[in-house]
Amino acid sequence: MRAIRQETHGSPEVLKEVELPRPVPGLSEILVAVRAAGVNPTDWGNRARPVTIDRLPLVLGWDVSGVVEAVGTGVTLFKPGDEVFGMLPYPDGVGSHAEYVTASARSFTHKPAGIDHVQAGALPLASLTAYQALVDTADVQPGQRVLIHAAAGGVGHLAVQIAKSRGAYVIGTASAAKHDFLRSLGADEAIDYRTVDIAEALTGIDVVLDPISVDTEGRARSLAVLRPGGTLISILPVPVGPDELAMIAERGIRFESLLVEADHGGMQAIARLVETGALRAHVQATFPLGEAAKAHALGETRRTTGKIVLTVEGTEKGQAAA
């Protein structure tokens, strides 16, 4: 099978197309013929340096949408020919940027019939991150005020929709050029992070989803807008010192650092939101598997809206949207 592999860490050019043996499903696993696979910041981050996974050679990719090719012993959820989507176990289950991948059957659920593989391949990691943050962790309730940073990004634009599906009042930060996009997703307010100090503009926020802050200064801006009893959720695997954690606790704020998990039940919930029209991925660009380096280079500009997806044989090859 074809796969995109790196022998070393570095720039997008370290990604090379290679031929590898097709994997065989083990106990409770399925073999999926990949039709589309999202590209996420964790992909280009781990390509450049060890972040959450430290092994070489490495085939990246956690998002999967495709067709079940074979099932291992003990699998009852799926049969060959079923269309499925899901996230490989994070981080060690990596490897979807290839023509075939194996994983536990319970990492997947049936792909909603109303979306294609490109749409489905864009969803798993980012939507599960948002769902596990806002639903499983924060338990967002109707009427709560939710602030989502980088709300036009991969996780952010899905988080806006998930928070709205919970009945929240949603505020998103993004550059001014993306405010119409945020409103089209249902955001109640859009704030230009380049010109507005959120600590002065907002107060009484119940939940903040933060996919961007890597230091105390960045987190302080979110803490400043939260009410006592509010929740700040970081989705970046960065250390937070004991003094800062003590200060947050003294203010009566709950701080959680979340690392996304593969989750059959979560994928079923995502599928239901898709089927009801409450959730849809915005795909800015698609690239054929062999052009993974171009996909990484585009993602690293940090100027994209929504998701980037790699396509494999059987899906329509596209390119960056205008």
BADOKOL-461975 format. One record per residue: residue in one letter; y negated, z negated, x negated of N, C-alpha, C in turn. Coordinates in steps of 0.2 Angstrom, whole numbers, plus 5000, padded with zeros to 4 digits. Atoms other than C-alpha are relative to their C-alpha. Example, Ala and Ser with C-alpha at 12.3 -4.5 7.8 and 13.67 -1.06 7.14 Angstrom:
A500650004996502249614938499450004996;S500650015004500549644932499549975004;
This chain:
M500650004996500050005000499450004996;R500650005003498250024995499749935001;A500350065000497249874991499450004996;I500650005004495549824984500149934996;R499950065004495849704969499550004994;Q500450015006494849634955500449964995;E499650035005495549584938499549954996;T500550055003493949484933499449995005;H500550014996492449414941499450044997;G500649965002490749504941499750045006;S500449964995489749634950500550045004;P499549974995490449744964500450054996;E499649955004491049874951500749974998;V499350025002492549754947500550015005;L499649994994493249794964500350074999;K499649945001494649934961500550015005;E499449984995495850024973500650004996;V499350005004497649994967500550015005;E499450004996499350014974500449944999;L499650075000500349854978500650015004;P499450004995502049824986499749985007;R500150034993501949805005500349935001;P499750064999502249625009500550005005;V499550014995503649565019499949935004;P500150064997503449435033500549954999;G499550055001504249265030500149965006;L499950044994504749135042499349985004;S500650024995503449115057499450054998;E500549965002502449255049500050075004;I500049934998501949435055499750044994;L500349955004501549585045499550055004;V500549964996499949675051499850064996;A500349945002499449845048499250005001;V500750014999497549825045499750065002;R500549944998496349935054499349984998;A500750015002494749845050500049924998;A500150075003494249685040499349994998;G500750025002492549605039499949984993;V500250025007491649575023499549955001;N500450064999490849405022499749974994;P500350025006489649315010500549964995;T499450035004491249215004500350054996;D499749945003491949384999499650014993;W500449985006490549434987499849944996;G500150065004490249254982500649994995;N499450015004492049234976500250064995;R499949945004492049414969499649984993;A500450015006490649364957500249944996;R499850065004491349194952500449965004;P499650044996492549064958499649955004;V500450054995491848974973500549965004;T499550044996493248924985500750024998;I499449985003494649014976500050034993;D500049995007495049024958500750034997;R499449965003496449154953499850075000;L500049935002496549324946500750034998;P500449954996496949464950500049975007;L500250034994496249434967499950065005;V500249964995496249534983499749965005;L500450044996494849474994500150025008;G500049984993494649475013500449955004;W499650054995495049345027500050035007;D500049974993494549445043500550055000;V499549954999495949545050499950035008;S499949974994496049665065500550064999;G499549955002497649775066500550005005;V499449994996499349815073500649964997;V499450035003500849705071500650054998;E499649955003502049805060500849975001;A499350035000503549675059499849935001;V500050074999503849495064500549964996;G499550045003504749365054500449955004;T499650044996506049245060499649945003;G500350054996505449125073499450015003;V500649994997503949215079500150035007;T499949984993503849225098499350035003;L500749994997501949255101499950085000;F500249935000501949445096500650044998;K499549955001503049595095499750064996;P500349945003502849755084499650045005;G500549964996501449865091499549965003;D500650044998500349725097499450004996;E500750005003498549735093499849934999;V500250075001497949575085499449994996;F500650015004496449495077500049934998;G500050075002496249335067499749994993;M500350025006495749245051500649984996;L499550025005496949225036499849924998;P500250075002497049035031499550004994;Y500650005005495448995021500149934996;P500249945004495348995006500650044998;D499449975004497149024999500350065003;G499649944997497749155012499650064999;V500449945001496549285006500450064999;G499649945002497049465005500050065005;S500049964995496549565020499750074998;H500449945002495549705011500650044996;A499449965002497249805010500250035006;E499749974994498249915021500549965004;Y499650054996499449775026499949934997;V500050075002499449585026500549965004;T499650054996500549445031499749935000;A500250074999500149275038500349975005;S499750034994500649145050499850035006;A500249974994500749215067499549965004;R500550044997499649075073499350004997;S500749985002498249135063499750055004;F500249944996498049275076500049995007;T499950004993497849305094500050085002;H500049934998497949465104499250035000;K500649975000496449585102499850015007;P500349984993495349595118500050085001;A500049934999495649765125499350045001;G500649974999493849795128499650024994;I500349995006493349805110500550044995;D499649975004493949915096500149964993;H499850045006494649865079499449984995;V500650015004492949875070499649945003;Q500350064997492149755082500549934999;A499550065000493749635082500049984992;G500050025007493749645063499449974997;A500750035002491949585062500049935002;L500050074997492349425072500349944997;P499650065001493649305065499649954996;L500350065005492849205050499449985003;A500750024998491049215056500049965007;S500050034994491449175074500449935000;L499750075001492649035070499649954997;T500450055003491448955059499549985005;A500550024995490148955072500349965006;Y499750044994491348895086500249934997;Q499850075002492048755075499449964998;A500650045001490348705071499649975006;L500350024994489548705088500449975005;V499650024995490948675099500549944998;D499550055003492348575089499649944997;T500450055004491048475078499549975004;A500650034997489448455088500149995007;D499950014992490148475106499350025003;V500649984997488548565111500050005008;Q500050014993488048525129499450045003;P500549964997487048615142499349964999;G500750035001485148585139499849984993;Q500150025007485348535121499650054996;R500549965004484048605109500450014993;V499649985006485048695095499650054995;L500349965005484248765079500550044996;I499549965004485148905070499650044995;H500349975005484548955053500450074998;A499749945002484849135047500350035006;A499749994994485149175065500150085002;A499849934999485249365063500550024995;G499549995004486549345050500750015003;G499349994998488449365051500249945004;V499950064996488749185057499549985005;G500650024996487049155064500050045007;H500149974994487049295077500649995005;L499450024995488749245084499949935002;A500250064998488149065084499549995005;V500550004994486649105095500450015006;Q499749984993487849185108500549945002;I499550064998489149035107499649945002;A500450064997487748905109499750025007;K500249984993487049005124500549995005;S499550004996488749015131500249925002;R499950074998488748825131499449975004;G500650024996487048815140499549974996;A500550035005486048765125499350045001;Y500749975002484148805122500050014993;V499849985007484348905106499350034997;I500549985004483048925093500350034993;G499849975006483349045078499550024995;T500449985005482549075062500250074997;A499949935003482349255055499450034998;S500649965001481149375048499750035007;A500349984994479849435061500350075003;A499749944998480649605061500750005004;K499450014997482249535068500049965006;H500150044994481549435082500250035007;D499849964993481849565096500850005000;F499350005000483649565090500249935002;L499850074998483749375092499949995007;R500150014993483049385109500550045004;S499549964997484249525114500749965000;L499450045000485649395110500049945004;G500150064996484949265121499649944997;A500450055003483849165109499449985004;D500650024996482549065118499350004996;E500650005005481349055103500350034994;A499949975006481249155087499549974995;I500550035004480349075072500150044993;D500049975007479849175056500049954994;Y499950055005480449065042499550024994;R500549995005479249155030499349985001;T500750024998477649105039500049935003;V500050064996478148955049500349944997;D499650065002478548775043500349975006;I499750024994479848725055499949925001;A500150075000479548545051499449985004;E500650014996477848565059500050035007;A500049964994478348685073500549975005;L499550024995479848595080500149924999;T499850075000480448415085500549995005;G499650024995481748335095500650055000;I499449965000483148455090500749965000;D499350035000484948405094500550024995;V499549975004485948515083499750054995;V500249955005485548615067500650034997;L499549965004486748745060499750034994;D500349985007486348775042500450044996;P499649975004487148915033499750024993;I500449975006485848935019499849944995;S500350055005485248765011500649984995;V499650015005486048734995499849934996;D500250055004485048584989499649955005;T500350054996484148424995499450025004;E500749974997482448514998500250045006;G499949964994483248635010500349965005;R499750044994484248515020499449955003;A500550044998482648405021499650035006;R500349964994481848545032500349995006;S499650004994483248535044500049925003;L500050074998483248345044499449985004;A500650024998481448335048499950025008;V500149984993481648415065500549975005;L499550034996483148325071499849935003;R500150064997483048185083500549954998;P499550055002483948015079500650015005;G499449984997485748045084500250075000;G499849935000485648225081500550024994;T499549985005486848325070499850064996;L500149945005486648435055500650024997;I499449985002488048545051499950064994;S500049955005488148635034500650044999;I499449965001489348775031500150034993;L499949985007489148795013500449944996;P499650045003490348715001499649974993;V500450035006489048624990500049925001;P499950075000489048444985499349975002;V500650044998487848314993500149934998;G499950065004487548154983500049945005;P500050064996487847974990499349985002;D500650024998486047934990499750045006;E500349954995485548085001500449985006;L499650014994487048045013499849935003;A500250064997486447865014499450005004;M500749994997484647915018500150045007;I499949974993485348035032500349955005;A499750054996486447895039499549955003;E500550054998484947775039499550035005;R500449974995483947895050500450015006;G499649994993485347895063500250075001;I499849935000485848075059500750014998;R499449985003487548145058500050064996;F500049945004487848255044500850024999;E499349985001489448365043500050064995;S499949945004489948495030500750035002;L499449974997491148615037500350064996;L499649945003492448735029500450035006;V499649974994493148855042500750004999;E499350005000494948845046500350065005;A499749964996496148975053500349965006;D499950044994496448925071500250055006;H499849964994497549005085499649995006;G500350024994496748905098499250025000;G500749985000494948945092500050085001;M500049934999495449135091500150015007;Q500049994993495949125109499449995004;A500650014997494349045114499550064998;I500549945002493349185104500250065004;A499849944996494449315113499749995008;R500250014993493949235130499350015001;L500749995000492149235126499850084999;V500149935000492249425121500250035007;E499849974994493149465137499649995006;T500550014995491849385148499350034998;G500649975001490449475139499549954996;A500450055003489749315131499950014993;L500150005007490049365113500250074998;R499949945003489949525103499750004993;A500249995007489849565085499550064999;H500449945002488349675079500350024993;V499849975006489049785066499550054997;Q500549965003487749855054500250064997;A499749955004488849955043500749995000;T499349995001490650015041500150044993;F499849965006491450075025500750014999;P499350005001493150145021500249954995;L499750055004494250035012499850014992;G500149985007494050124995499349994998;E500750015002492150094996499849935001;A500250074999492249904996499449984996;A500650025005491049894981499350025004;K500649984996489749984992499849945005;A500050054995490049855006499749944997;H500250065003489849714994499250004997;A500749995003488249784986499549995006;L500550004994487449805004500049935002;G500050074998487949625008499649964996;E500450045004487149554993499350015000;T500749995000485449624997499749945005;R500250054996485449485010499450025006;R500549974995484449605022500350035006;T499649974994485849645034499949965006;T499950044993485949605052500750015003;G499450004997487549555059500550014994;K499450005004489149605050500150074997;I499849945003489849735038500850005000;V499350004999491649795040500350064996;L499649945003492949895030500550025005;T499649974996493950015039500650034996;V499449975003495750075035500250055005;E499749944996496750225041500149985007;G499950014993496750235060499449985003;T500650014997494950185062499550054998;E500649955001493350285063499649984994;K500450015006492450295046499350005002;G500749994999490650255047499649994994;Q500450025005489150205037499449965003;A500550054998487650095037499650035006;A500449994994486650095053499350014998;A500849985002484850165053499749935002;
